[in-house]
Amino acid sequence: MRISKRFIKSSLIYTLAGMLPMASAIILLPVYTTQLSTADYGALSIYLAFSLFIQILTTYSFDTSLYIHFHEFKHDQEKLSSFISSAFVLMLMIGGGVGLLSLALGDLTFSKFFTDKNISFFPYGILAAVTGIFQALLKVYNNLLQSREKPEEFFWTNLLSFLFIAGLTIVGLQLYPNSLIGPLGGRMVVAILAGTWVLSRVFSEFGIHFNLTLLRSSFQFNLYAFIYQLQQWVINYFDRFIMLFFMPLSDVGIYDVGVKCMSVIEFILNGLHSSFYPKVVSAVAAQKEKGTSLEINRYYHGFTSVVMILICLCIVVFPWVIDMFAHNPDYKRAIQYLPYIALVFIIRPMRLFFGIPYGALKYTKPLPVIYFVISAVKILCMVLLLNRLGIYAVVLGSVLSASVEVLLLRYQAKEKFQFRFNLFKIVLAPLVLFALIAVLEPLMGKQQPLTTHALYLVSCVALLFWVYRQEVRLIDPRNFIK
């Protein structure tokens, strides 16, 4: 299989640029660990999770449906323009309603649930809510750019957003040390500027429309996808809120530092997947009998291999990074959790592979039930074990819920989609790495961390070389890029 220069270029752009706005939280960790206590950083993670919740409400899953409907309407410019413009108008209406509801109920809700914590709706909750509303517009626009295959504009949009967030956060922390006004206020300013720019771009190109009839064709898909996104938020972010009932705010900060470090994997993973996912959707749409193919499987074989190597690199690098740059010694407690947090990401490629039919076929109906079960597994695990295991209970809940997710996605789609794949390349190879880390880390990780973590990387490379030994022999570098 030959890979074009254009595909490589666009893949790199989507991967690198797509991770920039979210990666600001990682790149700014040295600044946070210098200027904020672990408790303040824990509070920041709560506010950012709340901001993402508001973003999901405002988006109403148009970031997903626009991605799909673009391919349906792209040959009818009038219908496409009407749909895109109407979607942004509806998001503005939803955002206005969410904003008013937040003002009315935000202070009451925060004061009721966070009575003995340093968490309040005024002023930081308001800043987070406004950020979420405007950030929703940029989120949907980024997906539109990817659907239209405009990597250059995607790159500059995300690069500028990242630079402004980082710059305003650093300036804010210098002017107001030991305060969240810099991180949250800076993000709000950037979100407002970016959201306003997005609206001007959309309405100038597609006009201002509100075609409710056309939007209704998307509402059923949006509803199931919206519920799915809310459940994803519960799985990935609600754990911070549950931790507040059992643990001090500083432990929330320690856990979030660990997750932020390892979420480098998530950012690159999402960027890589977004770069080839439109081709997967197109390949599935062209099939009479829906299922995976040799071409689709090759994407996920390479994808899984890259993620496995990246996980091992992060386990090696980030303990050193934290030890080097964390001026507050309290933050170094996060190092012990990094290899265990990495276990969650080993399962992610499998989840994306078995999730193909739910996006490509718009088969969203089973998702609410599936993710209700997954959310319940994680929450129940945390509630039962937090007092005994502390932060390890959160990690264990994440691993268990991710494993259940893969099993349910595979089982539920079997009647609508044929999965034909190499079991070892998609499932068993990642699980071998999972078992290696899960067994060796508690036995050797604390006593000999460098040797143990290096062993993960060497073993992973050796495993992948053995798995792909036939493909390696056939590689001719002269024909790889045309």
Buried (B, 14 or more C-beta within 10 A) or exposed (E): EEEEEEBEEBBBBBBBBBBBBBBBBBBBBBBBBBBBBBBBBBBBBBBBBBBBBBBBBBBBBBBBBBBBBBEBBEEEEEBBBBBBBBBBBBBBEBBEEBBEEBBEEBBEEBEEEBEEBEBBBEEBBBBBBBBBBBBBBBBBBBBBBBBEEBBEBBBEBBBBBBBBBBEBBBEBBEEBEEBBBBBBBBBBBBBBBBBEBBBEBBBEEBEEBBBEEBBEBBBEBBBBBBBBBBBBBBBBBBBBBBBBEBBBBBBBBBBBBBBBBBBBBBBBBBBBBBBBBBEBBEBBEEBEEBBBBEEBBBBBBBBBBBBBBBBBBBBBBBBEBBEEEBEBEBBBBBBBBBBBBBBBBBBBBBBBBBBBBBBBBBBBEBBBEBBEBBBEBBBEBBBEBBEEBBBBBBBBBBBBBBBBBBEBBBEBBEEEBBBEBEEBBBBEBBBBBBEBBBEBBEEBBEEEBEEBBBBBBEBBBEBBEEBBEEEEEEEEEEEEEE
